[in-house]
Each structure stands twice: as structure tokens, then as C-alpha cells.
Amino acid sequence: DVKVTQSSRYLVKRTGEKVFLECVQDMDHENMFWYRQDPGLGLRLIYFSYDVKMKEKGDIPEGYSVSREKKERFSLILESASTNQTSMYLCASSPRGVDSGNTIYFGEGSWLTVV
Amino acid sequence: AQSVTQPDIHITVSEGASLELRCNYSYGATPYLFWYVQSPGQGLQLLLKYFSGDTLVQGIKGFEAEFKRSQSSFNLRKPSVHWSDAAEYFCAVGPYNFNKFYFGSGTKLNVKP
């Protein structure tokens, strides 16, 4: 089975702290994603990466950055955490391109509270 | 603009009753469509997907969905709901290269005994 692992399930950070959320996938997928999930808003794409060192902004990149130095690892960085970044963060990965067996695989999520 | 609309925020059905969750999309290219389910505090699990071919697709846990291009819809159905189906359901649309998927805001399903 494909596994997408988010290293931290629950974090509490202070306003202004730098926060790292780590994600690792074990299926050699080209694409990796970071989504933010808030009640009533569904999943909103923050950043995605289609290859090592390659990244593209999603719909809500402000206040976030990402790093992909290795194919299996995709990190989300909050340079200076703010209370409005309190949310559930979901990492996902997928192969590139349509094939009958392809889909997006999600991690279990990281609950971040900024106080 | 690309978007996915799930018009029902909450739905309550009785156990054993049938279920239909609505999904409408706006997408400028060939849509690749998905339904995911999320149990509380968990990630998302794929229920089913439509890429091409037969417009009625079968998924896991007895779910099915029908793609209607003329209506830009991809509604999820189940003939008989079980208490364990209580969860939040998300519809998503994306492109052939699997980047930039758009998700709906979700429908929370409650199941009455």
C-alpha cells in the first residue's frame, strides 16, 4: 500500500515561530501537495511540487513556503506562524499523469494550533 | 474558473435508506473526477474515480457515482446506508497530469439508527 506519512499529527506553536511540517511518501511519486483544510472551505491547495526542487504556488501560498530536496520528502514551512494559520494540514502525493490505477494519496493530517 | 460545488453541507439519513450526494463542477478541460471520504481526524480515502469510459463507476464500500457531462455533475450514491458511512465526503476534479486538484467544501453525512 502507498503510504504518505506526516511526521507530526498535533502541534501547538506560538505566534511568530517558524514551523516545519514534514511529509514523506514511499511510492516514488513525482507529484506532492500540501493542502489546508478548514470547516466549510474544503481543501485548499497551498503548494505543489512535480519534481525535486520544483514547486508551484497553489491557491493560498501567502505565509507559506515549501522545500523538496529529495523526491520522497516535501516540507511545508510557516516562516512566522500566525493565529490564522491554525488549521489541519494535509499532505498528498500522486504519480504524474492519467492511468487507470492512478490517484492521489493522502496522509493522515497535521493539526496545527498557533497561540 | 475551475471549481467544485457540493451544495449540501450536512445530510442526515436513516440507516438502510438510500443516499445521494451532489457534486457539480466547472472545469475548462477534460475533467478527471474523484470522490473521497474522511472519517473524523483522519486523512482522505478514495471511494471512486472517473477518468473515461462507462459513466457509471463503482467504488468501494458499495458506493457508485454517475458522470453526466451535460449537467457537469458527478453525484455519489449508495442504495442502503450503514452507520459506519457517517463521515465527510469530498468531490474533486483535476487535470490529466494530476496537478492542481480542486475540491468541494465537503458534505457531512449523519446516519440515524
Interface residues (C-beta under 8 A of the other chain):
Chain A: V4 N31 F33 Y35 G40 L41 G42 L43 R44 L45 F48 Y50 E56 G58 L90 A92 S94 P95 R96 G97 V98 S100 N102 T103 I104 Y105 F106 G107 E108 G109
Chain B: V4 Q6 I9 Y32 F34 Y36 G41 Q42 G43 L44 Q45 L46 K49 F51 F90 A92 G94 Y96 N97 F98 N99 K100 F101 F103 G104 S105 G106
